[in-house]
């Protein structure tokens, strides 16, 4: 609500004093600076401010502050200007550069960027020049003279951003689940790395998924198979994997995929008192161990061909009974040794001069029995390791794998 106040009848300081006393709870404010200056000038002239006594001048200043909303220092500067005869509102002349490229030119730039999916400024400049010089489109005469750097300026204008199809860089996935760091087992088993291997597609149908997990120190490897990567299937399969390790699991490390970095996995690991970590950005070695096993173990034995999801239980049974015991008790793995590079201080290279089975690597650890799960002993592990020779275990695993593949390829598949 706007109220117009006429104070032309306030002709002396006594009337001003009475007005101020009766309006203590009220506040006034003129909206424009020009109105405030004009009001002050009329007030000073009407009350003959130059010839007022000091106390009367104070009354006028208080009244002026009340109406204009000015502070004490602003009112003092206003009075000084009046007494000096300079109570005028100076026009501010700010320097501004002329606008060369108007809305029409920006619209042409938007059209060009939308048609070409927003190329870089150099390529866009070349297209604008060609539109005018090669194809003779006069509308592009002015925009064709634009500099490469100024194209980026026009792309920041509101008109451009409201009408263009903008393409941004891929945003990093932000999940506050798990610690982003490299596993640090410090020579102790129980720090496993996990990854997923997909067994092909056929006619837009997904195949089975292999869950591969490897202990960093002993290279103890447990593989499982699941129909789909979802909470319904993943929780029981992770419990099955963790149960097959003979030692206590301390840390569970994976990449940043959503199949492992989710609340279901976190709650499961928390119940088992297992720490969840995930790989760091641009640090490919954080999960390199299990990724190398994906190719040298799973792909080598299971291949790349499509396997229907209904065969996941049979594959999982094969893994649990034959494949995982073969990997951990009868298949030697290469273990790296760091050696200094001659002539290069602080440089090391990895030499794979030690080959042993994961169980042999486990037994090489000092007092390795303290890492075993309750109920698991060295004697039980020795019985499993000596039950068959390496070739006998490999032959049995190969025979069962052939039976599995025969069932997969001979059985009809319903799509």
C-alpha positions as a printed NumPy array, in Angstrom:
array([[  0.   ,   0.   ,   0.   ],
       [  1.397,   3.401,  -1.02 ],
       [  0.558,   6.46 ,   1.145],
       [  1.19 ,  10.008,  -0.051],
       [  2.22 ,  12.397,   2.722],
       [  1.959,  16.182,   2.318],
       [  4.04 ,  18.081,   4.933],
       [  3.754,  21.564,   3.467],
       [  1.953,  22.755,   6.652],
       [  4.964,  21.922,   8.825],
       [  6.482,  25.379,   8.695],
       [  8.422,  25.585,  11.99 ],
       [ 10.524,  23.433,  14.261],
       [  7.82 ,  23.224,  16.956],
       [  5.494,  21.474,  14.55 ],
       [  8.353,  19.147,  13.548],
       [  8.928,  18.283,  17.22 ],
       [  5.264,  17.447,  17.759],
       [  5.233,  15.297,  14.622],
       [  8.327,  13.337,  15.726],
       [  6.846,  12.714,  19.189],
       [  3.607,  11.398,  17.72 ],
       [  5.228,   9.123,  15.152],
       [  7.857,   7.29 ,  17.178],
       [  6.41 ,   3.878,  16.268],
       [  6.173,   4.718,  12.567],
       [  8.801,   4.56 ,   9.851],
       [  8.928,   6.216,   6.434],
       [ 11.05 ,   5.634,   3.388],
       [ 11.189,   7.373,   0.038],
       [ 11.869,   4.888,  -2.742],
       [ 13.957,   6.939,  -5.167],
       [ 17.128,   8.867,  -4.501],
       [ 15.899,  11.773,  -6.601],
       [ 12.776,  12.039,  -4.4  ],
       [ 14.904,  12.146,  -1.255],
       [ 17.083,  14.932,  -2.64 ],
       [ 14.07 ,  16.98 ,  -3.734],
       [ 12.327,  16.466,  -0.371],
       [ 15.462,  17.607,   1.516],
       [ 15.868,  20.677,  -0.702],
       [ 12.218,  21.748,  -0.248],
       [ 12.451,  21.203,   3.528],
       [ 15.625,  23.275,   3.915],
       [ 14.219,  26.129,   1.82 ],
       [ 10.831,  26.156,   3.589],
       [ 12.341,  26.317,   7.101],
       [ 15.186,  28.63 ,   6.072],
       [ 17.755,  26.151,   7.403],
       [ 20.731,  28.563,   7.081],
       [ 19.33 ,  30.858,   9.774],
       [ 18.148,  28.237,  12.285],
       [ 19.72 ,  27.773,  15.687],
       [ 21.744,  24.674,  16.502],
       [ 18.923,  22.95 ,  18.409],
       [ 16.457,  23.696,  15.59 ],
       [ 18.874,  22.349,  13.01 ],
       [ 19.059,  19.137,  15.022],
       [ 15.27 ,  18.912,  14.945],
       [ 15.279,  19.3  ,  11.147],
       [ 17.967,  16.649,  10.761],
       [ 15.961,  14.192,  12.884],
       [ 12.857,  14.847,  10.827],
       [ 14.815,  14.363,   7.594],
       [ 16.235,  11.051,   8.825],
       [ 12.751,   9.931,   9.819],
       [ 11.246,  10.556,   6.384],
       [ 14.125,   9.556,   4.103],
       [ 15.541,   6.653,   6.113],
       [ 19.048,   8.093,   5.81 ],
       [ 21.687,   7.439,   8.461],
       [ 23.331,  10.203,  10.48 ],
       [ 26.409,  10.308,   8.23 ],
       [ 24.292,  10.382,   5.065],
       [ 22.188,  13.236,   6.475],
       [ 25.353,  15.171,   7.377],
       [ 26.633,  14.882,   3.79 ],
       [ 23.227,  15.997,   2.485],
       [ 23.248,  19.112,   4.757],
       [ 26.823,  19.923,   3.723],
       [ 25.867,  19.812,   0.048],
       [ 22.92 ,  22.142,   0.696],
       [ 24.995,  24.678,   2.609],
       [ 27.57 ,  24.635,  -0.193],
       [ 24.885,  25.095,  -2.805],
       [ 25.539,  21.704,  -4.414],
       [ 22.433,  19.736,  -3.429],
       [ 22.015,  18.221,  -6.879],
       [ 21.696,  14.597,  -7.945],
       [ 24.642,  13.989, -10.233],
       [ 24.014,  11.739, -13.197],
       [ 26.36 ,   8.748, -13.193],
       [ 27.924,   8.186, -16.58 ],
       [ 29.462,   4.723, -16.616],
       [ 31.496,   3.653, -19.592],
       [ 30.054,   0.688, -21.444],
       [ 31.191,  -1.087, -24.563],
       [ 28.771,  -1.193, -27.485],
       [ 27.046,  -4.537, -28.035],
       [ 28.161,  -5.952, -31.352],
       [ 26.408,  -9.314, -31.359],
       [ 22.723,  -9.038, -30.608],
       [ 19.904, -11.54 , -30.059],
       [ 19.778, -12.394, -33.778],
       [ 23.451, -13.374, -33.809],
       [ 23.103, -15.395, -30.61 ],
       [ 20.137, -17.215, -32.155],
       [ 22.303, -18.158, -35.154],
       [ 24.999, -19.457, -32.79 ],
       [ 22.401, -21.504, -30.901],
       [ 21.115, -22.943, -34.169],
       [ 24.629, -23.872, -35.284],
       [ 25.552, -25.493, -31.957],
       [ 22.304, -27.463, -31.783],
       [ 22.706, -28.779, -35.319],
       [ 26.329, -29.823, -34.803],
       [ 26.001, -31.018, -31.166],
       [ 28.095, -28.091, -29.915],
       [ 31.568, -28.42 , -31.406],
       [ 34.557, -26.599, -29.966],
       [ 34.789, -22.87 , -30.652],
       [ 37.387, -23.195, -33.431],
       [ 35.225, -25.606, -35.417],
       [ 32.122, -23.501, -34.739],
       [ 33.902, -20.365, -35.975],
       [ 34.819, -22.203, -39.179],
       [ 31.181, -23.21 , -39.758],
       [ 29.958, -19.634, -39.241],
       [ 32.519, -18.324, -41.742],
       [ 31.576, -20.957, -44.306],
       [ 27.866, -20.157, -43.953],
       [ 28.601, -16.596, -45.089],
       [ 31.523, -16.941, -47.498],
       [ 30.836, -20.316, -49.103],
       [ 27.047, -20.604, -48.975],
       [ 26.278, -16.895, -49.229],
       [ 23.923, -16.583, -46.232],
       [ 23.922, -12.872, -45.428],
       [ 22.455, -13.421, -41.952],
       [ 25.818, -14.826, -40.883],
       [ 27.872, -11.816, -42.039],
       [ 28.282, -10.24 , -38.591],
       [ 28.496, -13.448, -36.507],
       [ 31.105, -14.846, -38.908],
       [ 33.513, -12.111, -37.7  ],
       [ 33.343, -13.247, -34.079],
       [ 36.529, -14.32 , -32.336],
       [ 36.984, -17.84 , -31.037],
       [ 37.169, -16.695, -27.414],
       [ 34.026, -14.563, -27.685],
       [ 32.005, -17.6  , -28.785],
       [ 32.446, -18.924, -25.25 ],
       [ 31.211, -15.577, -23.879],
       [ 28.014, -15.76 , -25.924],
       [ 27.499, -19.325, -24.753],
       [ 27.236, -17.974, -21.206],
       [ 24.383, -15.584, -21.998],
       [ 20.882, -16.306, -20.76 ],
       [ 19.427, -16.39 , -24.272],
       [ 21.905, -19.038, -25.369],
       [ 21.466, -21.233, -22.288],
       [ 17.672, -21.097, -22.535],
       [ 17.601, -22.354, -26.125],
       [ 20.699, -24.485, -26.597],
       [ 21.194, -28.18 , -26.128],
       [ 24.073, -28.131, -23.671],
       [ 26.347, -31.08 , -23.145],
       [ 28.214, -31.404, -19.872],
       [ 30.963, -33.71 , -18.8  ],
       [ 30.095, -36.939, -17.055],
       [ 29.591, -36.275, -13.375],
       [ 31.489, -38.452, -10.967],
       [ 29.367, -40.827,  -8.99 ],
       [ 29.016, -39.648,  -5.433],
       [ 28.217, -42.355,  -2.899],
       [ 28.901, -41.91 ,   0.772],
       [ 29.161, -45.678,   1.224],
       [ 32.507, -47.314,   1.929],
       [ 35.972, -45.829,   2.367],
       [ 37.738, -44.798,  -0.833],
       [ 41.24 , -46.153,  -0.295],
       [ 43.627, -48.889,  -1.25 ],
       [ 43.496, -52.063,   0.909],
       [ 46.419, -52.289,   3.322],
       [ 46.575, -55.866,   4.664],
       [ 50.117, -55.493,   6.05 ],
       [ 50.858, -59.151,   5.33 ],
       [ 47.667, -60.528,   6.922],
       [ 45.047, -62.578,   5.081],
       [ 41.384, -61.596,   5.098],
       [ 41.52 , -58.605,   2.749],
       [ 39.566, -59.74 ,  -0.297],
       [ 38.976, -57.957,  -3.566],
       [ 35.743, -58.557,  -5.474],
       [ 34.65 , -58.025,  -9.067],
       [ 31.879, -59.154, -11.428],
       [ 32.23 , -60.95 , -14.781],
       [ 29.267, -60.995, -17.17 ],
       [ 28.757, -64.103, -19.318],
       [ 27.539, -62.494, -22.535],
       [ 24.223, -61.381, -24.065],
       [ 21.971, -63.045, -26.646],
       [ 18.952, -61.375, -28.278],
       [ 18.979, -58.671, -25.59 ],
       [ 18.892, -61.356, -22.886],
       [ 21.501, -61.144, -20.134],
       [ 23.607, -64.154, -19.259],
       [ 24.784, -65.285, -15.853],
       [ 27.125, -63.236, -13.667],
       [ 30.271, -64.629, -12.051],
       [ 31.303, -63.12 ,  -8.701],
       [ 35.072, -63.371,  -8.375],
       [ 36.816, -62.726,  -5.044],
       [ 40.537, -62.982,  -4.258],
       [ 42.484, -62.542,  -1.035],
       [ 45.32 , -60.087,  -1.586],
       [ 48.035, -61.85 ,   0.429],
       [ 47.425, -65.565,  -0.223],
       [ 45.513, -65.207,  -3.538],
       [ 42.877, -67.537,  -2.091],
       [ 40.116, -67.348,  -4.674],
       [ 36.404, -68.072,  -4.314],
       [ 34.163, -67.881,  -7.395],
       [ 30.352, -67.987,  -7.4  ],
       [ 27.616, -67.608,  -9.992],
       [ 24.368, -65.663,  -9.789],
       [ 21.441, -65.139, -12.141],
       [ 21.153, -61.373, -11.761],
       [ 22.974, -58.552, -10.05 ],
       [ 20.223, -57.489,  -7.657],
       [ 19.645, -57.423,  -3.92 ],
       [ 17.531, -60.605,  -4.006],
       [ 20.345, -62.647,  -5.521],
       [ 23.435, -60.81 ,  -4.278],
       [ 22.994, -61.094,  -0.509],
       [ 22.805, -64.93 ,  -0.339],
       [ 25.632, -65.368,  -2.859],
       [ 27.931, -63.079,  -0.856],
       [ 27.182, -65.056,   2.281],
       [ 28.075, -68.24 ,   0.378],
       [ 31.361, -66.712,  -0.832],
       [ 32.408, -65.443,   2.577],
       [ 31.546, -68.792,   4.169],
       [ 33.957, -70.68 ,   1.862],
       [ 37.027, -68.763,   3.051],
       [ 38.899, -70.702,   5.752],
       [ 40.169, -67.526,   7.453],
       [ 38.397, -64.546,   8.973],
       [ 37.478, -61.802,   6.481],
       [ 38.482, -58.344,   7.664],
       [ 37.964, -56.125,   4.62 ],
       [ 35.805, -56.293,   1.479],
       [ 37.138, -54.2  ,  -1.426],
       [ 35.468, -53.526,  -4.778],
       [ 35.33 , -50.925,  -7.509],
       [ 32.659, -48.206,  -7.493],
       [ 29.93 , -50.308,  -9.111],
       [ 26.479, -50.089,  -7.588],
       [ 26.199, -53.877,  -7.242],
       [ 28.52 , -53.773,  -4.201],
       [ 28.407, -50.144,  -3.073],
       [ 24.857, -50.181,  -1.713],
       [ 23.024, -50.368,   1.595],
       [ 22.242, -54.095,   1.313],
       [ 25.924, -55.047,   1.086],
       [ 26.843, -52.578,   3.832],
       [ 24.29 , -54.026,   6.246],
       [ 25.435, -57.563,   5.46 ],
       [ 29.113, -56.74 ,   6.011],
       [ 28.358, -54.783,   9.167],
       [ 26.657, -57.834,  10.653],
       [ 29.804, -59.826,   9.918],
       [ 32.089, -57.019,  11.202],
       [ 33.723, -56.65 ,   7.78 ],
       [ 35.009, -53.283,   6.557],
       [ 33.856, -52.072,   3.099],
       [ 36.328, -50.151,   0.928],
       [ 36.246, -49.033,  -2.698],
       [ 38.811, -48.11 ,  -5.337],
       [ 40.167, -44.604,  -5.684],
       [ 39.669, -42.504,  -8.798],
       [ 42.301, -43.018, -11.515],
       [ 44.084, -45.691,  -9.441],
       [ 43.777, -48.807, -11.603],
       [ 45.945, -50.951,  -9.345],
       [ 43.527, -50.786,  -6.421],
       [ 41.462, -53.67 ,  -7.822],
       [ 43.947, -55.   , -10.383],
       [ 44.511, -58.376,  -8.67 ],
       [ 40.953, -59.625,  -9.034],
       [ 40.621, -58.102, -12.519],
       [ 43.645, -60.05 , -13.706],
       [ 42.072, -63.212, -12.268],
       [ 38.917, -62.485, -14.269],
       [ 40.839, -63.125, -17.464],
       [ 43.326, -65.774, -16.394],
       [ 40.83 , -67.881, -14.429],
       [ 37.161, -67.26 , -15.206],
       [ 37.408, -66.369, -18.9  ],
       [ 39.961, -69.091, -19.481],
       [ 37.69 , -71.8  , -18.075],
       [ 34.202, -70.425, -18.716],
       [ 34.852, -68.635, -21.995],
       [ 32.987, -65.684, -23.491],
       [ 29.921, -67.437, -24.915],
       [ 26.396, -66.774, -23.706],
       [ 25.05 , -68.873, -20.796],
       [ 21.383, -68.592, -19.869],
       [ 20.597, -67.363, -16.382],
       [ 18.714, -70.551, -15.463],
       [ 22.035, -72.453, -15.326],
       [ 23.417, -70.3  , -12.48 ],
       [ 22.606, -72.893,  -9.745],
       [ 24.419, -75.689, -11.676],
       [ 27.449, -73.452, -12.284],
       [ 27.475, -72.424,  -8.645],
       [ 27.429, -76.069,  -7.541],
       [ 30.34 , -76.806,  -9.902],
       [ 32.31 , -73.902,  -8.445],
       [ 31.696, -74.926,  -4.855],
       [ 32.449, -78.661,  -5.237],
       [ 35.227, -78.77 ,  -7.812],
       [ 36.476, -75.435,  -9.149],
       [ 37.228, -73.515,  -5.923],
       [ 39.052, -76.472,  -4.252],
       [ 41.122, -76.877,  -7.416],
       [ 42.061, -73.165,  -7.472],
       [ 43.136, -72.993,  -3.835],
       [ 44.812, -76.368,  -3.251],
       [ 46.163, -77.423,  -6.672],
       [ 46.695, -74.413,  -8.984],
       [ 49.988, -72.528,  -8.411],
       [ 49.874, -68.723,  -8.546],
       [ 52.669, -66.264,  -9.184],
       [ 53.745, -64.13 ,  -6.218],
       [ 55.69 , -60.945,  -6.908],
       [ 58.92 , -59.955,  -5.201],
       [ 60.067, -56.345,  -5.202],
       [ 63.642, -55.914,  -6.38 ],
       [ 65.635, -52.705,  -6.648],
       [ 66.513, -51.514, -10.15 ],
       [ 70.334, -51.258, -10.481],
       [ 71.553, -47.701, -10.884],
       [ 68.145, -46.134, -10.1  ],
       [ 67.697, -45.072,  -6.505],
       [ 64.216, -45.665,  -5.17 ],
       [ 63.101, -47.619,  -8.256],
       [ 61.729, -51.124,  -7.861],
       [ 60.418, -53.772, -10.209],
       [ 58.228, -56.78 ,  -9.528],
       [ 59.686, -60.178, -10.309],
       [ 57.413, -63.238, -10.262],
       [ 59.946, -65.775,  -9.083],
       [ 57.71 , -67.58 ,  -6.555],
       [ 54.932, -69.958,  -7.62 ],
       [ 52.838, -71.736,  -5.031],
       [ 49.225, -72.646,  -4.361],
       [ 47.11 , -70.281,  -2.22 ],
       [ 47.104, -72.849,   0.585],
       [ 50.91 , -73.049,   0.497],
       [ 51.015, -69.246,   0.67 ],
       [ 48.673, -69.34 ,   3.663],
       [ 50.874, -71.868,   5.49 ],
       [ 53.932, -69.686,   4.881],
       [ 52.484, -66.929,   7.076],
       [ 53.813, -66.846,  10.669],
       [ 51.296, -68.479,  13.025],
       [ 48.75 , -68.682,  10.219],
       [ 46.364, -70.725,  12.389],
       [ 45.429, -67.612,  14.374],
       [ 43.766, -66.228,  11.23 ],
       [ 41.533, -69.281,  10.704],
       [ 37.815, -69.227,  11.429],
       [ 36.513, -70.981,  14.541],
       [ 36.197, -74.697,  13.819],
       [ 38.745, -74.598,  10.981],
       [ 42.119, -76.188,  11.685],
       [ 45.34 , -76.926,   9.857],
       [ 44.552, -80.659,   9.947],
       [ 41.246, -80.167,   8.125],
       [ 42.905, -78.063,   5.458],
       [ 45.687, -80.622,   5.011],
       [ 43.109, -83.384,   4.474],
       [ 41.407, -81.318,   1.741],
       [ 44.767, -80.496,   0.146],
       [ 46.057, -84.1  ,   0.119],
       [ 42.788, -85.774,  -0.883],
       [ 43.84 , -85.673,  -4.556],
       [ 46.999, -84.817,  -6.431],
       [ 47.163, -81.692,  -8.559],
       [ 46.606, -83.582, -11.815],
       [ 43.824, -85.707, -10.326],
       [ 41.999, -82.617,  -9.043],
       [ 42.465, -80.866, -12.399],
       [ 41.212, -83.925, -14.285],
       [ 38.149, -84.196, -12.056],
       [ 37.437, -80.475, -12.448],
       [ 37.764, -80.695, -16.257],
       [ 35.458, -83.725, -16.438],
       [ 32.779, -82.014, -14.38 ],
       [ 33.154, -78.857, -16.445],
       [ 32.551, -80.823, -19.639],
       [ 29.421, -82.351, -18.127],
       [ 28.241, -78.871, -17.171],
       [ 28.846, -77.503, -20.68 ],
       [ 27.076, -80.474, -22.257],
       [ 24.044, -79.765, -20.105],
       [ 24.153, -76.068, -20.963],
       [ 24.395, -76.568, -24.741],
       [ 22.084, -79.569, -25.061],
       [ 19.267, -78.372, -22.775],
       [ 16.579, -76.274, -24.506],
       [ 16.473, -72.627, -23.506],
       [ 13.18 , -70.767, -23.252],
       [ 13.325, -67.077, -24.145]])
